[in-house]
C-alpha cells in the first residue's frame, strides 16, 4: 500500500464487531513511522453500538475519501487508496518534484 501521499487517517470502529476487521487490518498495514508523517486518529465505539465502521483519509492534494469498511474488504480499501496514490505519484513524476 502506498502511504507516502496520505496526510490524515481517521478510523471509527467497534473493536468487538466482526465487521470492524477491515478497519483494524487497515491500521495494521500503516508503516511504523506513520504517526510522524501523517495524523492518525482512532475512535473506538462501545460494544453495543450499531454505528457503521469506516476509514476516512485525506491526501496531500486535498482529496478526502470516506470508505465504508463494512461493505469493502481490505483488498477493496487498499485498491482505492493505491489507485489515488498512483495518480499522485504519476503527477509528481511528471512535474519533476
PDB file as gemmi writes it, atoms N, CA and C in Angstrom:
CRYST1    1.000    1.000    1.000  90.00  90.00  90.00 P 1                      
ATOM      1  N   UNK A   1       0.843  -1.169   0.000  1.00  0.00           N  
ATOM      2  CA  UNK A   1       0.000   0.000   0.000  1.00  0.00           C  
ATOM      3  C   UNK A   1       0.896   1.242   0.000  1.00  0.00           C  
ATOM      4  N   UNK A   2       0.575   2.183  -0.859  1.00  0.00           N  
ATOM      5  CA  UNK A   2       1.346   3.418  -0.987  1.00  0.00           C  
ATOM      6  C   UNK A   2       0.791   4.437   0.012  1.00  0.00           C  
ATOM      7  N   UNK A   3       1.553   4.752   1.050  1.00  0.00           N  
ATOM      8  CA  UNK A   3       1.078   5.668   2.086  1.00  0.00           C  
ATOM      9  C   UNK A   3       1.791   7.009   2.043  1.00  0.00           C  
ATOM     10  N   UNK A   4       2.676   7.206   1.100  1.00  0.00           N  
ATOM     11  CA  UNK A   4       3.504   8.413   1.031  1.00  0.00           C  
ATOM     12  C   UNK A   4       2.667   9.687   0.855  1.00  0.00           C  
ATOM     13  N   UNK A   5       1.509   9.589   0.220  1.00  0.00           N  
ATOM     14  CA  UNK A   5       0.711  10.774  -0.091  1.00  0.00           C  
ATOM     15  C   UNK A   5      -0.444  10.999   0.880  1.00  0.00           C  
ATOM     16  N   UNK A   6      -0.604  10.134   1.871  1.00  0.00           N  
ATOM     17  CA  UNK A   6      -1.680  10.273   2.849  1.00  0.00           C  
ATOM     18  C   UNK A   6      -1.223  11.241   3.936  1.00  0.00           C  
ATOM     19  N   UNK A   7      -2.083  12.222   4.264  1.00  0.00           N  
ATOM     20  CA  UNK A   7      -1.741  13.178   5.310  1.00  0.00           C  
ATOM     21  C   UNK A   7      -2.532  12.941   6.589  1.00  0.00           C  
ATOM     22  N   UNK A   8      -3.696  12.316   6.480  1.00  0.00           N  
ATOM     23  CA  UNK A   8      -4.525  12.111   7.667  1.00  0.00           C  
ATOM     24  C   UNK A   8      -5.343  10.837   7.524  1.00  0.00           C  
ATOM     25  N   UNK A   9      -5.416  10.066   8.608  1.00  0.00           N  
ATOM     26  CA  UNK A   9      -6.206   8.844   8.656  1.00  0.00           C  
ATOM     27  C   UNK A   9      -7.086   8.903   9.895  1.00  0.00           C  
ATOM     28  N   UNK A  10      -8.391   8.732   9.704  1.00  0.00           N  
ATOM     29  CA  UNK A  10      -9.324   8.670  10.828  1.00  0.00           C  
ATOM     30  C   UNK A  10     -10.120   7.382  10.696  1.00  0.00           C  
ATOM     31  N   UNK A  11     -10.198   6.621  11.770  1.00  0.00           N  
ATOM     32  CA  UNK A  11     -10.980   5.396  11.752  1.00  0.00           C  
ATOM     33  C   UNK A  11     -11.973   5.411  12.893  1.00  0.00           C  
ATOM     34  N   UNK A  12     -13.135   4.827  12.640  1.00  0.00           N  
ATOM     35  CA  UNK A  12     -14.161   4.641  13.649  1.00  0.00           C  
ATOM     36  C   UNK A  12     -14.613   3.201  13.530  1.00  0.00           C  
ATOM     37  N   UNK A  13     -14.519   2.452  14.633  1.00  0.00           N  
ATOM     38  CA  UNK A  13     -14.970   1.071  14.594  1.00  0.00           C  
ATOM     39  C   UNK A  13     -15.252   0.535  15.987  1.00  0.00           C  
ATOM     40  N   UNK A  14     -16.063  -0.506  16.027  1.00  0.00           N  
ATOM     41  CA  UNK A  14     -16.377  -1.231  17.248  1.00  0.00           C  
ATOM     42  C   UNK A  14     -15.401  -2.400  17.307  1.00  0.00           C  
ATOM     43  N   UNK A  15     -14.469  -2.423  18.236  1.00  0.00           N  
ATOM     44  CA  UNK A  15     -13.452  -3.480  18.243  1.00  0.00           C  
ATOM     45  C   UNK A  15     -14.007  -4.879  18.492  1.00  0.00           C  
ATOM     46  N   UNK A  16     -15.241  -4.962  18.987  1.00  0.00           N  
ATOM     47  CA  UNK A  16     -15.842  -6.256  19.274  1.00  0.00           C  
ATOM     48  C   UNK A  16     -16.669  -6.801  18.115  1.00  0.00           C  
ATOM     49  N   UNK A  17     -16.868  -5.997  17.088  1.00  0.00           N  
ATOM     50  CA  UNK A  17     -17.684  -6.405  15.949  1.00  0.00           C  
ATOM     51  C   UNK A  17     -16.828  -7.101  14.887  1.00  0.00           C  
ATOM     52  N   UNK A  18     -17.320  -8.209  14.324  1.00  0.00           N  
ATOM     53  CA  UNK A  18     -16.572  -8.852  13.243  1.00  0.00           C  
ATOM     54  C   UNK A  18     -16.496  -7.983  11.974  1.00  0.00           C  
ATOM     55  N   UNK A  19     -17.423  -7.038  11.837  1.00  0.00           N  
ATOM     56  CA  UNK A  19     -17.423  -6.151  10.672  1.00  0.00           C  
ATOM     57  C   UNK A  19     -16.300  -5.118  10.730  1.00  0.00           C  
ATOM     58  N   UNK A  20     -15.652  -4.985  11.878  1.00  0.00           N  
ATOM     59  CA  UNK A  20     -14.581  -3.997  12.042  1.00  0.00           C  
ATOM     60  C   UNK A  20     -13.219  -4.547  11.635  1.00  0.00           C  
ATOM     61  N   UNK A  21     -13.185  -5.758  11.154  1.00  0.00           N  
ATOM     62  CA  UNK A  21     -11.907  -6.389  10.803  1.00  0.00           C  
ATOM     63  C   UNK A  21     -11.141  -5.577   9.753  1.00  0.00           C  
ATOM     64  N   UNK A  22     -11.853  -5.064   8.766  1.00  0.00           N  
ATOM     65  CA  UNK A  22     -11.200  -4.305   7.701  1.00  0.00           C  
ATOM     66  C   UNK A  22     -10.528  -3.047   8.257  1.00  0.00           C  
ATOM     67  N   UNK A  23     -11.198  -2.334   9.151  1.00  0.00           N  
ATOM     68  CA  UNK A  23     -10.615  -1.120   9.729  1.00  0.00           C  
ATOM     69  C   UNK A  23      -9.381  -1.460  10.564  1.00  0.00           C  
ATOM     70  N   UNK A  24      -9.451  -2.545  11.326  1.00  0.00           N  
ATOM     71  CA  UNK A  24      -8.292  -2.945  12.143  1.00  0.00           C  
ATOM     72  C   UNK A  24      -7.124  -3.369  11.262  1.00  0.00           C  
ATOM     73  N   UNK A  25      -7.410  -4.098  10.197  1.00  0.00           N  
ATOM     74  CA  UNK A  25      -6.346  -4.520   9.285  1.00  0.00           C  
ATOM     75  C   UNK A  25      -5.713  -3.321   8.578  1.00  0.00           C  
ATOM     76  N   UNK A  26      -6.547  -2.350   8.190  1.00  0.00           N  
ATOM     77  CA  UNK A  26      -6.008  -1.162   7.529  1.00  0.00           C  
ATOM     78  C   UNK A  26      -5.015  -0.456   8.436  1.00  0.00           C  
ATOM     79  N   UNK A  27      -5.356  -0.304   9.711  1.00  0.00           N  
ATOM     80  CA  UNK A  27      -4.439   0.336  10.652  1.00  0.00           C  
ATOM     81  C   UNK A  27      -3.148  -0.467  10.806  1.00  0.00           C  
ATOM     82  N   UNK A  28      -3.256  -1.776  10.743  1.00  0.00           N  
ATOM     83  CA  UNK A  28      -2.048  -2.598  10.887  1.00  0.00           C  
ATOM     84  C   UNK A  28      -1.136  -2.506   9.663  1.00  0.00           C  
ATOM     85  N   UNK A  29      -1.691  -2.131   8.497  1.00  0.00           N  
ATOM     86  CA  UNK A  29      -0.883  -2.002   7.283  1.00  0.00           C  
ATOM     87  C   UNK A  29      -0.161  -0.661   7.190  1.00  0.00           C  
ATOM     88  N   UNK A  30      -0.457   0.279   8.082  1.00  0.00           N  
ATOM     89  CA  UNK A  30       0.258   1.553   8.067  1.00  0.00           C  
ATOM     90  C   UNK A  30       1.695   1.313   8.521  1.00  0.00           C  
ATOM     91  N   UNK A  31       2.652   2.048   7.962  1.00  0.00           N  
ATOM     92  CA  UNK A  31       4.057   1.841   8.341  1.00  0.00           C  
ATOM     93  C   UNK A  31       4.311   2.267   9.795  1.00  0.00           C  
ATOM     94  N   UNK A  32       5.374   1.767  10.406  1.00  0.00           N  
ATOM     95  CA  UNK A  32       5.671   2.101  11.804  1.00  0.00           C  
ATOM     96  C   UNK A  32       5.867   3.594  12.065  1.00  0.00           C  
ATOM     97  N   UNK A  33       6.358   4.334  11.088  1.00  0.00           N  
ATOM     98  CA  UNK A  33       6.570   5.771  11.280  1.00  0.00           C  
ATOM     99  C   UNK A  33       5.378   6.606  10.809  1.00  0.00           C  
ATOM    100  N   UNK A  34       4.210   6.008  10.724  1.00  0.00           N  
ATOM    101  CA  UNK A  34       3.034   6.697  10.195  1.00  0.00           C  
ATOM    102  C   UNK A  34       2.657   7.922  11.013  1.00  0.00           C  
ATOM    103  N   UNK A  35       2.789   7.855  12.309  1.00  0.00           N  
ATOM    104  CA  UNK A  35       2.406   8.992  13.159  1.00  0.00           C  
ATOM    105  C   UNK A  35       3.333  10.193  12.975  1.00  0.00           C  
ATOM    106  N   UNK A  36       4.509   9.990  12.400  1.00  0.00           N  
ATOM    107  CA  UNK A  36       5.420  11.100  12.147  1.00  0.00           C  
ATOM    108  C   UNK A  36       5.112  11.778  10.817  1.00  0.00           C  
ATOM    109  N   UNK A  37       4.554  11.035   9.873  1.00  0.00           N  
ATOM    110  CA  UNK A  37       4.307  11.581   8.546  1.00  0.00           C  
ATOM    111  C   UNK A  37       2.846  11.934   8.303  1.00  0.00           C  
ATOM    112  N   UNK A  38       1.932  11.432   9.136  1.00  0.00           N  
ATOM    113  CA  UNK A  38       0.506  11.701   8.952  1.00  0.00           C  
ATOM    114  C   UNK A  38      -0.191  11.758  10.310  1.00  0.00           C  
ATOM    115  N   UNK A  39      -1.347  12.380  10.310  1.00  0.00           N  
ATOM    116  CA  UNK A  39      -2.144  12.445  11.534  1.00  0.00           C  
ATOM    117  C   UNK A  39      -3.051  11.212  11.562  1.00  0.00           C  
ATOM    118  N   UNK A  40      -2.926  10.406  12.606  1.00  0.00           N  
ATOM    119  CA  UNK A  40      -3.724   9.183  12.737  1.00  0.00           C  
ATOM    120  C   UNK A  40      -4.611   9.326  13.962  1.00  0.00           C  
ATOM    121  N   UNK A  41      -5.928   9.186  13.744  1.00  0.00           N  
ATOM    122  CA  UNK A  41      -6.853   9.231  14.873  1.00  0.00           C  
ATOM    123  C   UNK A  41      -7.800   8.043  14.783  1.00  0.00           C  
ATOM    124  N   UNK A  42      -8.100   7.478  15.941  1.00  0.00           N  
ATOM    125  CA  UNK A  42      -8.954   6.302  16.017  1.00  0.00           C  
ATOM    126  C   UNK A  42     -10.022   6.534  17.071  1.00  0.00           C  
ATOM    127  N   UNK A  43     -11.258   6.231  16.717  1.00  0.00           N  
ATOM    128  CA  UNK A  43     -12.351   6.328  17.677  1.00  0.00           C  
ATOM    129  C   UNK A  43     -12.930   4.930  17.843  1.00  0.00           C  
ATOM    130  N   UNK A  44     -12.905   4.445  19.065  1.00  0.00           N  
ATOM    131  CA  UNK A  44     -13.464   3.130  19.359  1.00  0.00           C  
ATOM    132  C   UNK A  44     -14.896   3.294  19.845  1.00  0.00           C  
ATOM    133  N   UNK A  45     -15.803   2.546  19.230  1.00  0.00           N  
ATOM    134  CA  UNK A  45     -17.207   2.587  19.605  1.00  0.00           C  
ATOM    135  C   UNK A  45     -17.464   1.590  20.732  1.00  0.00           C  
ATOM    136  N   UNK A  46     -18.483   1.824  21.547  1.00  0.00           N  
ATOM    137  CA  UNK A  46     -18.800   0.861  22.603  1.00  0.00           C  
ATOM    138  C   UNK A  46     -19.337  -0.451  22.030  1.00  0.00           C  
ATOM    139  N   UNK A  47     -19.306  -1.478  22.832  1.00  0.00           N  
ATOM    140  CA  UNK A  47     -19.696  -2.821  22.412  1.00  0.00           C  
ATOM    141  C   UNK A  47     -21.117  -2.872  21.847  1.00  0.00           C  
ATOM    142  N   UNK A  48     -22.035  -2.109  22.410  1.00  0.00           N  
ATOM    143  CA  UNK A  48     -23.441  -2.178  21.996  1.00  0.00           C  
ATOM    144  C   UNK A  48     -23.767  -1.265  20.821  1.00  0.00           C  
ATOM    145  N   UNK A  49     -22.802  -0.525  20.335  1.00  0.00           N  
ATOM    146  CA  UNK A  49     -23.024   0.439  19.256  1.00  0.00           C  
ATOM    147  C   UNK A  49     -23.350  -0.260  17.937  1.00  0.00           C  
ATOM    148  N   UNK A  50     -24.293   0.326  17.221  1.00  0.00           N  
ATOM    149  CA  UNK A  50     -24.674  -0.175  15.893  1.00  0.00           C  
ATOM    150  C   UNK A  50     -24.176   0.743  14.783  1.00  0.00           C  
ATOM    151  N   UNK A  51     -23.384   1.750  15.149  1.00  0.00           N  
ATOM    152  CA  UNK A  51     -22.836   2.679  14.155  1.00  0.00           C  
ATOM    153  C   UNK A  51     -21.894   1.935  13.207  1.00  0.00           C  
ATOM    154  N   UNK A  52     -21.889   2.319  11.937  1.00  0.00           N  
ATOM    155  CA  UNK A  52     -21.001   1.639  10.978  1.00  0.00           C  
ATOM    156  C   UNK A  52     -19.537   2.028  11.191  1.00  0.00           C  
ATOM    157  N   UNK A  53     -18.659   1.118  10.846  1.00  0.00           N  
ATOM    158  CA  UNK A  53     -17.232   1.423  10.920  1.00  0.00           C  
ATOM    159  C   UNK A  53     -16.780   1.960   9.565  1.00  0.00           C  
ATOM    160  N   UNK A  54     -15.814   2.878   9.599  1.00  0.00           N  
ATOM    161  CA  UNK A  54     -15.314   3.461   8.356  1.00  0.00           C  
ATOM    162  C   UNK A  54     -13.897   3.952   8.541  1.00  0.00           C  
ATOM    163  N   UNK A  55     -13.247   4.198   7.408  1.00  0.00           N  
ATOM    164  CA  UNK A  55     -11.912   4.792   7.367  1.00  0.00           C  
ATOM    165  C   UNK A  55     -12.026   6.061   6.536  1.00  0.00           C  
ATOM    166  N   UNK A  56     -11.560   7.158   7.075  1.00  0.00           N  
ATOM    167  CA  UNK A  56     -11.573   8.424   6.356  1.00  0.00           C  
ATOM    168  C   UNK A  56     -10.132   8.856   6.128  1.00  0.00           C  
ATOM    169  N   UNK A  57      -9.818   9.209   4.895  1.00  0.00           N  
ATOM    170  CA  UNK A  57      -8.451   9.559   4.507  1.00  0.00           C  
ATOM    171  C   UNK A  57      -8.400  10.932   3.876  1.00  0.00           C  
ATOM    172  N   UNK A  58      -7.298  11.632   4.097  1.00  0.00           N  
ATOM    173  CA  UNK A  58      -7.016  12.885   3.399  1.00  0.00           C  
ATOM    174  C   UNK A  58      -5.668  12.725   2.731  1.00  0.00           C  
ATOM    175  N   UNK A  59      -5.593  13.156   1.481  1.00  0.00           N  
ATOM    176  CA  UNK A  59      -4.366  13.050   0.709  1.00  0.00           C  
ATOM    177  C   UNK A  59      -3.696  14.403   0.586  1.00  0.00           C  
ATOM    178  N   UNK A  60      -2.463  14.383   0.133  1.00  0.00           N  
ATOM    179  CA  UNK A  60      -1.646  15.586   0.004  1.00  0.00           C  
ATOM    180  C   UNK A  60      -2.273  16.611  -0.935  1.00  0.00           C  
ATOM    181  N   UNK A  61      -3.012  16.167  -1.941  1.00  0.00           N  
ATOM    182  CA  UNK A  61      -3.629  17.087  -2.898  1.00  0.00           C  
ATOM    183  C   UNK A  61      -4.970  17.639  -2.411  1.00  0.00           C  
ATOM    184  N   UNK A  62      -5.410  17.254  -1.202  1.00  0.00           N  
ATOM    185  CA  UNK A  62      -6.649  17.771  -0.637  1.00  0.00           C  
ATOM    186  C   UNK A  62      -7.843  16.850  -0.799  1.00  0.00           C  
ATOM    187  N   UNK A  63      -7.697  15.778  -1.549  1.00  0.00           N  
ATOM    188  CA  UNK A  63      -8.808  14.848  -1.750  1.00  0.00           C  
ATOM    189  C   UNK A  63      -9.101  14.109  -0.447  1.00  0.00           C  
ATOM    190  N   UNK A  64     -10.397  13.953  -0.163  1.00  0.00           N  
ATOM    191  CA  UNK A  64     -10.827  13.211   1.016  1.00  0.00           C  
ATOM    192  C   UNK A  64     -11.616  11.995   0.570  1.00  0.00           C  
ATOM    193  N   UNK A  65     -11.382  10.880   1.243  1.00  0.00           N  
ATOM    194  CA  UNK A  65     -12.105   9.634   0.963  1.00  0.00           C  
ATOM    195  C   UNK A  65     -12.700   9.125   2.262  1.00  0.00           C  
ATOM    196  N   UNK A  66     -13.941   8.720   2.203  1.00  0.00           N  
ATOM    197  CA  UNK A  66     -14.563   8.057   3.347  1.00  0.00           C  
ATOM    198  C   UNK A  66     -14.995   6.678   2.852  1.00  0.00           C  
ATOM    199  N   UNK A  67     -14.301   5.660   3.322  1.00  0.00           N  
ATOM    200  CA  UNK A  67     -14.521   4.303   2.839  1.00  0.00           C  
ATOM    201  C   UNK A  67     -15.282   3.496   3.880  1.00  0.00           C  
ATOM    202  N   UNK A  68     -16.380   2.884   3.455  1.00  0.00           N  
ATOM    203  CA  UNK A  68     -17.194   2.048   4.335  1.00  0.00           C  
ATOM    204  C   UNK A  68     -16.523   0.685   4.452  1.00  0.00           C  
ATOM    205  N   UNK A  69     -15.936   0.422   5.591  1.00  0.00           N  
ATOM    206  CA  UNK A  69     -15.177  -0.818   5.761  1.00  0.00           C  
ATOM    207  C   UNK A  69     -16.067  -2.018   6.019  1.00  0.00           C  
ATOM    208  N   UNK A  70     -17.371  -1.789   6.247  1.00  0.00           N  
ATOM    209  CA  UNK A  70     -18.274  -2.921   6.424  1.00  0.00           C  
ATOM    210  C   UNK A  70     -18.652  -3.526   5.079  1.00  0.00           C  
ATOM    211  N   UNK A  71     -18.651  -2.707   4.032  1.00  0.00           N  
ATOM    212  CA  UNK A  71     -19.006  -3.201   2.701  1.00  0.00           C  
ATOM    213  C   UNK A  71     -17.777  -3.569   1.885  1.00  0.00           C  
ATOM    214  N   UNK A  72     -16.724  -2.758   2.006  1.00  0.00           N  
ATOM    215  CA  UNK A  72     -15.474  -3.043   1.287  1.00  0.00           C  
ATOM    216  C   UNK A  72     -14.591  -3.934   2.151  1.00  0.00           C  
ATOM    217  N   UNK A  73     -13.966  -4.894   1.562  1.00  0.00           N  
ATOM    218  CA  UNK A  73     -12.980  -5.689   2.287  1.00  0.00           C  
ATOM    219  C   UNK A  73     -11.653  -4.954   2.303  1.00  0.00           C  
ATOM    220  N   UNK A  74     -10.662  -5.562   2.903  1.00  0.00           N  
ATOM    221  CA  UNK A  74      -9.354  -4.912   2.990  1.00  0.00           C  
ATOM    222  C   UNK A  74      -8.740  -4.734   1.602  1.00  0.00           C  
ATOM    223  N   UNK A  75      -8.997  -5.680   0.704  1.00  0.00           N  
ATOM    224  CA  UNK A  75      -8.477  -5.540  -0.664  1.00  0.00           C  
ATOM    225  C   UNK A  75      -9.113  -4.353  -1.369  1.00  0.00           C  
ATOM    226  N   UNK A  76     -10.418  -4.158  -1.168  1.00  0.00           N  
ATOM    227  CA  UNK A  76     -11.112  -3.031  -1.788  1.00  0.00           C  
ATOM    228  C   UNK A  76     -10.623  -1.693  -1.269  1.00  0.00           C  
ATOM    229  N   UNK A  77     -10.398  -1.617   0.032  1.00  0.00           N  
ATOM    230  CA  UNK A  77      -9.912  -0.371   0.639  1.00  0.00           C  
ATOM    231  C   UNK A  77      -8.507  -0.066   0.130  1.00  0.00           C  
ATOM    232  N   UNK A  78      -7.649  -1.066   0.133  1.00  0.00           N  
ATOM    233  CA  UNK A  78      -6.276  -0.858  -0.337  1.00  0.00           C  
ATOM    234  C   UNK A  78      -6.252  -0.504  -1.820  1.00  0.00           C  
ATOM    235  N   UNK A  79      -7.157  -1.080  -2.591  1.00  0.00           N  
ATOM    236  CA  UNK A  79      -7.246  -0.771  -4.020  1.00  0.00           C  
ATOM    237  C   UNK A  79      -7.589   0.702  -4.232  1.00  0.00           C  
ATOM    238  N   UNK A  80      -8.561   1.203  -3.469  1.00  0.00           N  
ATOM    239  CA  UNK A  80      -8.962   2.603  -3.591  1.00  0.00           C  
ATOM    240  C   UNK A  80      -7.822   3.546  -3.197  1.00  0.00           C  
ATOM    241  N   UNK A  81      -7.145   3.232  -2.104  1.00  0.00           N  
ATOM    242  CA  UNK A  81      -6.033   4.069  -1.632  1.00  0.00           C  
ATOM    243  C   UNK A  81      -4.902   4.051  -2.652  1.00  0.00           C  
ATOM    244  N   UNK A  82      -4.554   2.875  -3.128  1.00  0.00           N  
ATOM    245  CA  UNK A  82      -3.457   2.762  -4.100  1.00  0.00           C  
ATOM    246  C   UNK A  82      -3.806   3.431  -5.429  1.00  0.00           C  
ATOM    247  N   UNK A  83      -5.070   3.372  -5.824  1.00  0.00           N  
ATOM    248  CA  UNK A  83      -5.474   3.997  -7.091  1.00  0.00           C  
ATOM    249  C   UNK A  83      -5.184   5.493  -7.053  1.00  0.00           C  
ATOM    250  N   UNK A  84      -5.605   6.155  -5.991  1.00  0.00           N  
ATOM    251  CA  UNK A  84      -5.366   7.604  -5.910  1.00  0.00           C  
ATOM    252  C   UNK A  84      -3.887   7.911  -5.681  1.00  0.00           C  
ATOM    253  N   UNK A  85      -3.211   7.078  -4.897  1.00  0.00           N  
ATOM    254  CA  UNK A  85      -1.782   7.300  -4.643  1.00  0.00           C  
ATOM    255  C   UNK A  85      -0.957   7.155  -5.917  1.00  0.00           C  
ATOM    256  N   UNK A  86      -1.330   6.229  -6.784  1.00  0.00           N  
ATOM    257  CA  UNK A  86      -0.617   6.082  -8.062  1.00  0.00           C  
ATOM    258  C   UNK A  86      -0.825   7.306  -8.948  1.00  0.00           C  
ATOM    259  N   UNK A  87      -2.020   7.883  -8.915  1.00  0.00           N  
ATOM    260  CA  UNK A  87      -2.290   9.099  -9.687  1.00  0.00           C  
ATOM    261  C   UNK A  87      -1.393  10.231  -9.185  1.00  0.00           C  
ATOM    262  N   UNK A  88      -1.300  10.370  -7.865  1.00  0.00           N  
ATOM    263  CA  UNK A  88      -0.444  11.409  -7.291  1.00  0.00           C  
ATOM    264  C   UNK A  88       1.024  11.153  -7.591  1.00  0.00           C  
ATOM    265  N   UNK A  89       1.420   9.895  -7.604  1.00  0.00           N  
ATOM    266  CA  UNK A  89       2.808   9.528  -7.906  1.00  0.00           C  
ATOM    267  C   UNK A  89       3.147   9.909  -9.346  1.00  0.00           C  
ATOM    268  N   UNK A  90       2.226   9.620 -10.271  1.00  0.00           N  
ATOM    269  CA  UNK A  90       2.454   9.987 -11.673  1.00  0.00           C  
ATOM    270  C   UNK A  90       2.556  11.494 -11.838  1.00  0.00           C  
ATOM    271  N   UNK A  91       1.669  12.242 -11.155  1.00  0.00           N  
ATOM    272  CA  UNK A  91       1.731  13.692 -11.236  1.00  0.00           C  
ATOM    273  C   UNK A  91       3.066  14.225 -10.699  1.00  0.00           C  
ATOM    274  N   UNK A  92       3.552  13.629  -9.638  1.00  0.00           N  
ATOM    275  CA  UNK A  92       4.821  14.050  -9.047  1.00  0.00           C  
ATOM    276  C   UNK A  92       5.980  13.769 -10.016  1.00  0.00           C  
ATOM    277  N   UNK A  93       5.941  12.617 -10.681  1.00  0.00           N  
ATOM    278  CA  UNK A  93       6.974  12.290 -11.659  1.00  0.00           C  
ATOM    279  C   UNK A  93       6.963  13.246 -12.830  1.00  0.00           C  
ATOM    280  N   UNK A  94       5.761  13.613 -13.289  1.00  0.00           N  
ATOM    281  CA  UNK A  94       5.659  14.495 -14.452  1.00  0.00           C  
ATOM    282  C   UNK A  94       6.110  15.926 -14.125  1.00  0.00           C  
ATOM    283  N   UNK A  95       5.871  16.373 -12.907  1.00  0.00           N  
ATOM    284  CA  UNK A  95       6.288  17.723 -12.551  1.00  0.00           C  
ATOM    285  C   UNK A  95       7.746  17.779 -12.121  1.00  0.00           C  
ATOM    286  N   UNK A  96       8.348  16.632 -11.858  1.00  0.00           N  
ATOM    287  CA  UNK A  96       9.759  16.585 -11.535  1.00  0.00           C  
ATOM    288  C   UNK A  96      10.093  16.898 -10.094  1.00  0.00           C  
ATOM    289  N   UNK A  97       9.106  16.803  -9.209  1.00  0.00           N  
ATOM    290  CA  UNK A  97       9.355  17.085  -7.783  1.00  0.00           C  
ATOM    291  C   UNK A  97       9.851  15.866  -7.063  1.00  0.00           C  
TER     292      UNK A  97                                                      
END                                                                             
